[in-house]
Amino acid sequence: MPEKSPYPPRKPRCQCGEWVAHLDLMPPSPGTLRVTGKCTFPTTGHTVTLEPAVPQGINPKILLLTKKITVPDVAGDAITTIDVRFEERPNPPDLYKQVTILGSSEGEKDVTIEVQEVH
């Protein structure tokens, strides 16, 4: 059994939530998957992108996304919330039923959301 660390767990540098995944099947375009959410930071200047994880998991119906955070060289001292967005045209359009946004190494937990179809 591993020893318990005497140090408290690191707090994530951001709080992210309000995740939504929509599969837009409205004509005339092929289906487009859009994942959106919000991340709040204690300072200004951060950017967040979502990218497909490499490798993907064993279930092809679940898209795994990693969250990439860019920390600014200089930041203002103001709590800032930014919109986060990922877009993809899966083939076939209804390929994914769920999206999992993988937690960072800073104590964030993975978040799994259902894909909602829009007709």
C-alpha positions in Angstrom: 0.0 0.0 0.0 1.5 3.4 -1.0 2.3 5.8 1.7 0.1 8.8 2.2 1.8 12.1 1.2 2.3 14.6 4.1 1.5 17.4 1.6 -2.0 18.5 0.8 -3.1 17.7 -2.8 -2.4 20.5 -5.3 -5.4 22.5 -6.2 -6.2 22.9 -9.9 -5.1 26.2 -11.3 -8.6 26.6 -12.8 -12.2 25.6 -12.2 -13.8 24.3 -15.4 -17.5 23.3 -15.9 -20.7 23.9 -17.7 -19.6 21.3 -20.3 -22.0 20.5 -23.1 -21.6 18.3 -26.2 -24.0 18.8 -29.2 -24.0 16.8 -32.4 -25.5 19.2 -35.0 -27.2 17.1 -37.7 -29.1 20.0 -39.3 -28.9 19.9 -43.1 -27.2 20.6 -45.4 -23.8 19.9 -43.7 -22.6 16.6 -42.4 -22.8 16.2 -38.6 -20.6 18.5 -36.5 -19.7 17.7 -32.9 -19.3 20.8 -30.7 -18.1 20.6 -27.1 -18.2 23.8 -25.0 -17.6 24.8 -21.5 -16.1 27.5 -19.2 -12.9 27.8 -17.2 -12.2 30.3 -14.5 -8.7 31.4 -13.5 -7.5 33.5 -10.6 -5.6 35.8 -13.1 -5.9 37.0 -16.7 -4.3 35.9 -19.9 -4.8 32.1 -19.8 -6.0 30.2 -22.9 -7.6 26.7 -23.0 -7.9 24.3 -25.9 -9.4 20.9 -26.1 -7.6 18.3 -28.3 -8.3 14.6 -29.0 -6.3 12.4 -26.6 -3.7 10.2 -28.1 -4.3 7.3 -27.9 -8.0 7.2 -27.7 -9.6 4.8 -25.2 -10.9 1.3 -25.9 -14.5 2.4 -26.5 -14.9 4.0 -29.9 -18.2 5.6 -28.8 -16.5 7.8 -26.2 -14.3 10.7 -27.5 -11.4 11.5 -25.1 -10.3 15.1 -25.0 -7.3 16.6 -23.2 -7.4 20.1 -21.9 -4.4 22.2 -22.8 -3.8 25.3 -20.7 -1.4 28.1 -21.7 -0.2 30.2 -18.8 0.6 33.8 -19.6 4.1 35.3 -19.0 2.5 38.3 -17.4 -1.0 38.3 -15.9 -3.4 40.8 -14.4 -4.8 40.2 -10.9 -8.4 39.6 -11.8 -10.6 36.5 -11.8 -11.3 35.6 -15.4 -13.7 33.2 -17.0 -13.1 32.1 -20.6 -15.2 30.1 -23.0 -13.7 26.8 -24.2 -14.7 25.2 -27.5 -13.9 22.0 -29.5 -15.4 21.2 -33.0 -15.0 18.1 -35.1 -16.9 16.4 -38.0 -16.9 12.8 -37.0 -17.3 10.1 -39.6 -19.9 8.6 -39.3 -21.7 11.6 -37.8 -23.2 9.7 -35.0 -19.9 8.0 -34.0 -19.7 9.4 -30.4 -22.3 8.9 -27.7 -20.2 10.5 -24.9 -17.3 12.8 -24.5 -14.8 12.6 -21.6 -12.6 15.6 -20.8 -9.6 14.2 -19.0 -8.6 15.8 -15.8 -5.1 17.4 -15.4 -2.4 16.2 -13.2 -3.2 18.9 -10.7 -6.1 17.1 -9.1 -8.9 17.7 -11.5 -11.2 14.7 -12.1 -12.3 13.4 -15.5 -15.7 14.7 -16.7 -17.9 12.6 -18.9 -20.9 14.2 -20.7 -23.6 12.7 -23.0 -23.7 13.9 -26.6 -27.0 15.6 -27.4 -28.2 15.4 -31.0 -29.7 18.5 -32.6 -31.9 17.8 -35.7 
